[in-house]
């Protein structure tokens, strides 16, 4: 899978999104002749070309950690002007930037911003190409040590010093790391196995995903209360090395009809009204002083198992190919409200309907943006399209119009620091390989929102 992080100026945008099966990908066209271009081969290696940069070889969006293209002489530089690394120190004890374990950057940091249709270095105004790796271990997935051993891995990750992160970034030619997180660990509410997951066997229980058993099918996610501290230390160390950190909500824990939080053992259909906004409020309060942190609202909203079919359950899109429009599931993603069947991809292998098929309240994407901004955080926010973040054809319609669940058109972020989080699974109408093209002709290249 490839992750594409794309900055957009969305105020008064009119434009089109379509897919093509081969050739050059033109992304984010503003004024004539200012399109950024991605030319990717089958291995995911891409050439990036846009005004001011040409032939920058990077693993653009190929965040698997395999190091494709890493170490080449023209890889993306891991450091950004004004980065915390310029005023930070490190030692074997794991000391961080002057922000310490709060997750804050040093006082001299400037950070990454959105300007027009670009991510920019806020110190220089130059376009920034984000290329990096996804690091599991903080999300409750199987992880490198196995799900049950994840809490041990938290301290390992947090102990990596800024100097070590700098070496890692230089070796792999990256400047960004995506950290998937778990709202159950962060909020530390008692969670319970869902019967549908329990029926699949022991490997689908909360005990197999890093939660500590405190009763029959009942768990405390973080009994020692160390998760938040470890996440903050990890982020501080990474950004002190000049690495942009994308914090992604990967595992979420909605309430069931009995008022119990469901143990997250896989990605759920949508953000939920019980925990997601509270998670982002906590994250925004913790990292709002660190402009090298990007907030990715939700890993892969998908709704139901229905991509584009009539009847029940609700479909994700209507139509197909380049003209696919947001359908019922996509509308719920933007509007919020009760949804059934609310699913969980247990252990990332088996889709089950949770809460006995009863509805769970969905938190709308605009409500999550508002929750973050209510804290005063000015960090860049990125948001996904529907269907495992893959139906890019629907993104502009979902986020910039009032036709598919939103109550207003234009940029959903009052600060305009907003972009797209696209997971390229190669889907167009569910099967063909798309290469996306987004055109916003009313957007002037380089303009600020």
N, C-alpha and C positions, 0 to 999 in steps of 0.2 A: 504494500500500500504506500502511496505517496501523499504527504501532507503539503498543501499549498496555502501559504498565508499571503493574502492579497490586500493591500490598502486601497480604499476607495473614498472619493469625495462624493457624498450621496445627496447633498442638498440640491434640490431642483434637477436631479438627474433624470434624463430620459434616455433610453438606450435599449439595446437588444443583447440577448445572450443566446448563443447557439453552439452547436457542437459539430466537429468535423472529424473524420476518421484517420487522417494522416496529414503530414506536412507541418508547416510552421504554425505555431500557436501565437496569435497576437492577443496580448492581454492589456486591458486598461488603456484604450485609445482615448486621448483627450483631443487637443487641437490636431489638425491634419499633420501627419509626419512625426507625431510624438508617441507612437505606440511602442510599448515594451514588447519584446519578442522572446519567446521561449522555444527552442528547438531541441526536442528530446529524442533520444534513441530508445530502443526497446529495453535497455537495461536501466533506464531511468536517469542516465547521464544527460545533462542539459547544458546548452549554451544560452546565456542570457545576454540580450543586447537591448540597450535603451539609451536615450540621450546622456552622454557623458561616460558611458561604459560600453565596451564591446568585447565580445569573445571571453567573457568571464566564465570559466568552466567551474561548475559547482554541482553539488547534489541538490539542486533546487527542488524542494518539496520531497526529496527522497530520504525521509528521515528514519530509515530502518536501522541505522547504526552500523551498516556494513562497510561504510567508508568508501563507497563508489566515488572515484575521482579524488579521493583524499591524497594529500601530499603533493599534488601537481603544483608546478611553479606558479600557476596563475589561479590558485584557489582563493576563495573569499577570505579576506583577512579576518581573524577572530576578534580583533579589537576595533572599537569605535572611538573616535575623537572624544575626549572628555570622559572616558569611561572610568569607573571606580578604580580600575587597576592603577591609575596614575597616582592615587593617593592612599593606597591600601598596603598592608603588610601581611606577611604570612609566616607561619612557623610550623614545626612538627606538631604543635599543640592544636592546630586547626584554627588559629586566629583568623578573623575575617576583616572586612573593611571597617571603617570607623562606625558604620551602622551596627556592628556586632551581630549578635544572633537575632536582632529584631527583624531581619530581612530587608533592612534599609541600605541604600547605596551611600557612598561617602558624600560629604557635603559638596564636593566639586563636581558631582555627576550631572550630566545634561540629559542623556537618554535618547530613546527612540520615540518618534512621533509620526503621525500621519499628516501629510501635506498634499492636498489634491488627491491624486491617485497613487501616491508613493509612500513607502516608509522612508523616513529621513533621519539622518543624524541631526539631532536638535542643536548641536554645537556648530555645525558647518552648513547645514541645509542640504548636504549631499544625499543622494539616494542610497539607501542601504538595502542590500540583497541579503535576506536571512536564509542561511543554509545550515542545517545541523542534524541532530540526532534525537531520538526519543529514548528516554531513560525510565524503564519500569522499576518498580520496587517500593513505591509509595502509594500504590493504588489498590492493593488487595487482589491483584491478579496473581497468576501462578508465580511470576517473578523468576529471577535467576536462582533463588534458593528454595523455591516452592512457596505456595501461599502461606502455609502455617509458619514459615520462618521469616516472613517479611518484617516483623518488628525488629528482628536482629539486623536486618539489612538497612533499616533507617539510620542507625548510628554509623554504619560503614560509609554510607553516602555522605552523611553530614561531616564526617572526619576528613574528607578529601579537601586539601587546602587550596587557596587561590593559585598558588604556584603550580600545584599539580594540575588543576583545571586548565591553566594557561598552556601547559605542556600537552594536555589531551587535545585542546582546541587546535593548537598548531599542528600536531601530528595528523589529525583528521581533516584539517582544512575547514573547520566549522566556526560559526560565531553565535549559534543558537542551540539551546537544549530545551526540549519539551518535557515537562514533568507532569505526568498524570497523577491526580490526587483522588482521595476518597473522602466524601463528606462525613461518613460514619466515623472515621478516624479523627477528623478535624473537630467535629461537634461532640463526639464521644457519648452519644446517646446509647442506651442499652438497645440491642437489636435482637431479632428473633428470626429463626429459619422460616421461610415460607413453605407451606406444605407441598407445593408443586416442585420446589427445588429439593426438598427432603426426599421425595419419592424417587429421585434419580440416583440416590446412593450417597455414600459417605463423602466422596470427593466434591459433592455439591453443597455440603454443609458449611456454616460459618466457621467452624473449627478448622476447616481445610483452607481457609482464606485469611488467616492471621488474626482472627478474633479469639478472645479468651473466654472460655466457657464459665458461666457463673450460675447456670441452672440448666434444666432440660431444654435443649435447643434455644438457649438464651445466652447472650454474649455481651461482654464489655469490649468495645473495639480497642481502647487504649487505656488499660488499667493503671499504667504507670504515669500517664499524663505527659508523655514525652513527644508525641507526634508533632504538635505545633512547633515546639522548640527545634526539632530536627529539621523540619521543612524550612523554617526561617534561617537556620544556620546553613543549610544547603544552598538556598537562594543567595544569601549574602556572600558565600564563598564563590559561587559561580559568577555573580555579577562583579565581584571584586576582580575577577580575571578578565573582565570585559566581555562576558558572555551574556547575550540576551536570553532571558528565561521565559518560556511560555508555560503558565500554570493552567492545566486542563482539568476540568471536573470529569473524571473518568468513571467513577463508581459512586452511585447515589443511593439513598436509603429512605424511600417514602414510607408513610404510615399505612398500615392496613385498616380495615374497617373497625377493628378492636382498639385502635389507637396505638398499636405497637409499631415501632420502626422495623422495617423488613431488612434483614441482613443482606447487604449487597454482595452477591457472588457472581456478578456479571453486569454488563451495561443494560440500563433500563430504557423503556420506550421514549421517555421525555424527562426534562427537569420536573420536579414536583413542588407543590405549594407548601410542603411540610418542612423541607430541609434546604432546598437549593438556594433560595434567597439568603437564608441565614448563613450558609456556607460562604457565599460571595461577599456578604457584609463583613464577615470575619477576615476573609482573605484580603479584601480591599483595605480594611483598617490596618492590617499587618504590613502591606506592601505599597501603600499609596505614596510613600516617600522614596520609592525606588523606581525611577523611570526606565530601568532596563527590564522591568517585568511586564509582560503582556498577559491579559486575562482571556482565556479561551472558554466561552460560556458552558459548553456541554460537548462531550466527546462525539457522540454519533446518534442524534435523535432519529428514530426510524418510524415511530408510530406502531403500526401492526406489521404482520407478515405480508401484507398486500402492497405490492409496488404500484400496479396500475390495473386493477380489476374491478368489475362491477360488484355491487352488493356488500356483504359483510365478510371480514372486518373492513373498516374504512381504508381507502387507498391513500398512498403517499402522494402520487401525482395523477394528473388527468392528461390523457394524450400520450405522446411519446416523442423520442428523439429531441430535436432542437426546439420543438414547440411545446414540450411538456409544461403544464401549468401546475401550480400548487393545488392539491386536492384536500380531502377532509383532514388527513393527518397533518399535513403541512399547515393548514389553517389553525388547527388546535395548537401547534407549536408556537404560533404567533399570537393567538387570542387567549390561550389558557382555558381552564375549565375542566369539568369531569371528562374522563376518557376511559373507554373500555374497548377491547381487551388491553390492559396495561401489562406489558411483557418484560421479561428479563432474559438476557442471553446468558444462561447459567454456565459458569466456567468458560465463557466465550465459545461454547460449543452447541448448547441446546436451548432453543427458545421455549420458554414456559410462560403461561399466563399466571400472574401473581394476584394475590388478594382474592382468590376464589372466583375470579372473573368480575368482581365488583369494581366500580369505577374508582380511579384515583385522580385527585385534583392535579392538573398540569400547571406549572408556573410558566407564564409566557416569556418569550425571549425579551420583549421590551421591558417587562417587569424586572428582569435580572439586570439589565443595563441600568435601570433607574435605581435599583438597590445599590449597585456599585457607586454610581454618581452621588447618591445621597450621603455617602461617607466623606465626600470631598476628593476622592481618588480621581486622578486625571490620566491614569495609565491607558494605553491602547487596549481596546476590547475587540476581539474577533469572534464571529458567530458563524455557525454552520448552516448549510442547506439541509433539507429533509433527506431521508433515506440513507442512513449511515453517513451523513454529511457528503453524499455523493451526487445528488441531483442538482448540479450547479445551474442547470437551465432555469431553475425556479427561484434562485437566490434574490435577484433584484426585485422580482415581483413580490416575494414574501416580505423583504425588509424595507422596501422603499415606496410601496403603494399602500392604499387603504382598501384594496380589493380582496385581500386574502388573510384577514384576521386582525390586522392593525386598524386602529381608529383614526390614524392620520398618515399622511404621506410624507416623503422626504427622509432625511437622515434620522434614524431612531435614537442616535446618541446626541444629546444636547451639546456636547463638546466637539463633535465631529471627529473624534479619535477612534475610528471604527473601521473594521476590515472584515474580510471573508476568510473562513477556515474551511477549506475544501479538501476532502479526502478522495483522492482519485483512484477509484476501484476499476475504472475502465467501463463505466456503465453509460449506456444511452438506450433508453427503452428496455433497460434491464440486461442487455447483453453486449452490444457493440462497444468498441473502444472510443470514448470521446476525447477530443482535445478542445478545451473550452476557449471561447472567444467572448470577451465582454467589451462592449463599446458604450461609452458614455459621452456622446458628442457635445453635450452642453457643458461638460467639465473642462475647464482650462488646465492644461498640464502645469503642475507646479503650484497651483492655487491652494490656499489654505481654507479649511472649513472652520 
